[in-house]
Amino acid sequence: MSDDERDEKELDLSSHEVVTKYKTAAEIVNKALKLVISECKPKAKIVDICEKGDSFIREQTGNVYKNVKRKIERGVAFPTCLSVNNTVCHFSPLASDEAVLEEGDILKIDLACHIDGFIAAVAHTHVLQNGPVTGRAADVLAAANTAAEVALRLVRPGKKNKDVTEAIQKVAAAYDCKIVEGVLSHQLKQFVIDGNKVVLSVSNPDTRVDEAEFEENEVYAIDIVTSTGDGKPKLLDEKQTTIYKRAVDKSYHLKMKASRFIFSEISQKFPIMPFSARALEEKRARLGLVECVNHELLQPYPVLHEKPGDFVAHIKFTVLLMPNGSDRLSSIPLQELQPTKTVDDPEIKAWLALGTKTKKKGGGKKKKGKKGDKADESVEAAEPVDSTN
């Protein structure tokens, strides 16, 4: 296809080329997620694992679309994060950090990659142990997984974002857990990881978003975080924040030389996508990033925490709203769970019984497209589709 022909094509899911790029990105994040999990062992350094995840994505994305006339941007769309136990999200430490994993840790792995700006994001929760996950750890994971299954079925053309918000809270309550406040599920667009259409995790007077209706050919990163605590995470230490995104609509003349140097490097290397300060020279970055954040040139992704002893689970998947139904691209199966709670609520059961395809449920044998188009399964048996096989 020539550049001219490509430019004329719609840059949404009506373009086969766009769908292919989303699916290629998703295959890479699913493989990266499996790699990261395989590296998670007692006494392994968290920073080493995060770096391996990012390196794998850079290597894999570098191997696709090499022989095309037009240069295609590709690579990490969100740095690999590994948040442990009551840490909720965004922990991706600097090279000097000595934190290690321990047997029994509950690990939240979060990462994303893009091909030509078309982003596939995934988050997964893994307990560092052999055998089935039991007790409250199983409850919080089952709550996140069931909420994700319900969200998959309600993020469909004609439904509204508030329908999803209300449903996932009801699911979490069935497991005596809370949906964590402040988490947003965003519409994805080319080179946009945080589109304007969002799904709020918890609606309250302090946090409001515009009501929106889902439409065909849209893409969403559905982000579910559950907790056995109160679901109101706190920022404990600003120094833990290492992930930032350039605010392209802001400008300010930085005063410090270190700040100007760092911001220039960021603008060249990471003009649009979130990045880790680990990719910058550490000492200079510590000096320069503060002024950049203070003047809103960078948007920080803070490391948030629930209370010690609380269990937190995180599941995120990318879904394409295709003409033939919802196509979940990014996820891998969970460990075996033995929760203490079961879902008996008829409304939740009705949501879970909904199909994700417009054709009738029937085992998914008549596949039209690629191998991601699987028939859905019911919940507690339901494990996320693994589209890497």
N, C-alpha and C positions, 0 to 999 in steps of 0.2 A: 504493500500500500504506500502511495506517495504521501509526502507531507501535506500537499494540498487536499488530497482525499481525506486524510485523517482530520485535518482542521475542520472540514465540513461536517464530520460526524458529531453527533451529540456526545458530550462527555458525561453521560449518565448510563444507567443499566440498559438503555435501549441500544447501546453500542456493544456488540459482541466483544470487541477489543477491550473495552473497559471492564466487562465481566471477567474476561480472561486475566487481566492484571490483578483484580481483586482476588481471584482464586489462586493465582500464582503466589501473591503475597501471603495468603492464608496458609498455603502448603508450607511456606518457609517458617511462619510463626509457630505452626503446630510442631514442626520438626525441632525448632529452637526450644520450645517448651519442653519437649521430651528430653532434649539434651540437658537442659538446666536441671530437670528433675533427676536425671542420672548422675549429675555431679553433686547432688545434695546428700552429703554423708556427714555423720558426726565428726566434728573438729575441722570440717572444710571451711575455709575463709569465705565469707559472704561476698567480699569484693571480687575475689577470683572467679566465683560463679557468675556474678553479674557481667564481668568482662568477657567470659566465655560466651555468654548469651549474645552480647552485642557483636562480638567478633564473628560468631557463626552467621548472624543476620547479614553483616557486611559482606562476608565471603559468599554466601548463597545468593544474595541479591546482585552481587557483582558478576555472577555467572549467567544471569539471564538478560536478554535484550542487549547483548554485546554487539551484535552485527546489524544494527539498524542505522539508517542514515542520520536520523535526528537523535541528538544526545538525550538519553532518558535518565532523569534523576531517579535514584533508588537507594535504599538503605534503611537505617534504623528510624522508625517514626516515633518511638517512645523507648527510652533506655530500659534495659532489664532491671527490674526491682525485685528484691527479695525481702519481704517484710515478715518478721517472725513474731508469733504468739499474739500479744495484745497490740503490737504495732499494726496499724490499719493499712498503710499504703506508702508508696514513694520512697522506700528505703533502698538507696543505691549508693553505697558509701564510696568515699575517696580512697585512693590507693594506700594511704597511710593507716586506714582503719583496720583494726585487728579482730573485729567481731567474727565469731565462728558459730556454726550450727551445733546443736546438741540433740541427742536421742530424745524423741517425743515432741520436738518442736512442731508447731503448726506453721507452715510456710505458705505465704501468699506470693505467687510469682506473677508478674505483670510485665508485658512487653508488647511491642508492635513494630511492624515494618511496612514499607511502602514500595510500590513499583510505579514510577511516573506520578507520584503523589496520591495514588489510590491505596488506601491504608487498610490493613487488617490488624486488629488489636485482639489480644487474648489475656485473660487472667485465670489462674487456676490455684486451687488450694490442695496442698499435699501434707500429710502428717508423716514425720520422719520416724516410721516404725514399721515392723513387719506385722502382718495379720490385719484383721478388720479394725476399723476405727469405731470406738464405742463411746457411750456416755454423752456428756454435753458437747464434746468435740464433734461427735457424729451428728448431734442435733443441729449445731450451727452450720455444719457442712450440708446436711440435708435441707436445711432452710434455704441456704443460698442456691443449691441446685434446683430445688422445687420452684423457687421464685424465678429462677432463670428459665425453667421450662414453661412456666405460666407466661412470663414476659414474651418469650418467643411466639407464643400463640396469640398474644394480644397486640403485639406490634405488627399490625396488618392494616392495609388501606381501609379507611372508614372509621377506625378506632382512634381515640384521642390519647394524648400523653397522660392525662389525669387517670384514665382507666387503668394504666399500667401501675402508676404510683399507688393507687388504692389497693390493687390486687397483690402486689408484692409485700405490702405491709401486712395484709391479712394472712398471707402464707407464712411470713416470719412468726407472727403471733401464734400460729398453729403449732409451732415448734418451741414456743415459749422463748423466742428470740426477738431481737429488734433489727430492723433495717437501719443501717448507719446513716446518720444525717450528713448532708453536704455532698453526697455522691451524685453526679449527674451522668446520665446516658446521653451521648451526643449524636446528632446526625453527622455523618462523615461525607465530605466532598473532596474533590481533587485538591491536595495540599492543605486541607482544612480538617484538623483532628477534633475541633470543638465547634461544630456548626451551630447555627442559631436555634434550630429545633432541638429541644432537650426534653428528657424525661427526668423529673425530680424524684429522688429516692423517698423523701419524706416531705410532705407539705406541712408547713407551719407558718405563722404570721411573719416570721423573719425572712423566710425564703419563699419567693414566688417566682414562677416563670410564666411566660405567655402560653395560653392554651394553644395546642397545635394538633392537627390531624395528620396521621400517617398517610403517605401516598405511594402509589406504585412507582417503581424505579428509584426509590430512596434507599440509602444505606445507613445503618445505625451500629454504633458500638454500645451494646446493652451491658450496663455495669451494675452488678449487685454485690453489696457488702453487708453481711449479717454479723450480729454480735450477741453474745450472752450477757453483755453489759447493758448500759443505758443507751448506747447508740449515739452518744454525743462526744466524739473524739476531740482530743486537745492537742495543741501544739506545745510540746514540752521544751524543745531546744531548737532555736532557729538555725544553729550551726549544723544540724543534721540535714538541712535542706541542700540538695545537690542538683536537683533537676529544675531547669528553667526553660522558658520559651520566649523568644523575642517578640515584643509587642510591636508589630509592624506599623501601627497607626500612631505611635508615640515618638516624639523627638525631644532632645535636651542636649545642651552643650555641656558635656562632662568636664569637671574641673581637674580631677586627678589624672596624672599621666597613666597610672596602672589601669584605671577605669577605661580610658580611651583605648589603650592597647587591647584590653580584654574584649571590649565591645566591638572593636574592629575585627578581631579574630572570630568572634561569634557571628558577626554579620556575614563574614566570608564562608565559614564552615557550616553554620547552622542558621541560615536566614529565615527558615519557616518552622521546621519541626522542633519539638522539645529535645533537649540535649542534657548530658551529664557534665557537671563541672570536672569530673574525672578526665575528660578529654582535653582540659586546659592545664596549663602549668599551675600546680596547686598553690604555691605561695602567692603568686601574682593574682590568681583568681580570687583568693580569699580577700585580698585588698580591693580589687576592682569590682567584684560582683555586688558588693553592698551599695555603692553609689548608683549602680545601674538599676538595682531593685528599688531603692529609695525614690528614684525619679521615674519609676514605672516603665523603664525601657525593657525590663525583663519581667515576665510573670513567673513567680516561684510556684513550685509544687511542693508544699510543706509535708514533712513527715508527721503523721498524726498518730495518736495513741489512745486506746481505751485504757481502763484501769488494769493494773497488774492482776493476773488471775482470770481476766475475761478472755473468752475464746472468740476469735474473729475469723470469718471465712470470706473469700473474694472469688467471684466468678464473673468473667467478662467474655462476651463473644461478639463477633461481627456478623450481621445479618443483612442479606440483600432482599429487598421486597420486589421479587420478580413477578412477571405476569402470571406465572403458574403457582405462585405461593412464596412462602418465606424460605430462604436458603441460608441456613446457619453454616458459616465457613470455618470458624476458628474455635476449637475446643478439643479436649481429649478426655477419655473416660476417667472417672474418679476411682479412688480406692473403694473397697467394699465398706459400706457403712451399716452400722447397727444402732440407729437412733433410739432414744427412749420414748419418742413420741411418734404417733401415726396421724396421717391426715384423714379426718372423717368428715370434714366440712363439705356439704354437697356442692356448694358454689365452686370451691377449689377443684373438686373432682370434675366438675363440668368444664372448667377451663382446661384442665389437663387432657380431657377427652377430645378437645378440638383438634382438627388436623392442621398441619402447617402448609399443606398444599391445597390448591383449589380443586384438584381431582380428588376422588374418594380415596380414603385410606384403604390400603390393601397390600401392605408388605413392600411397596416401593419397587416392584419388579420392572414396571414399564418406565424406565428412566429415559427422559428426553435428553438431558444434558450430561453434565459431568458427574463424577461419583459423589459429589456432595449432596445430590438430590435423593435423600433417603426418606422413607416414610418415618413419621414420628412414632415415638413409643410412649407408653404411659409412664407416670412419674417415678414412683419409688423404684420401679425397675429401671426407670429411664436413666440412661447415662448419655452424656453428650456424644454427638456423632463425631467420630474420628475420621476426618477427611484426608488423612495422610496415607492411608493404606492403599 
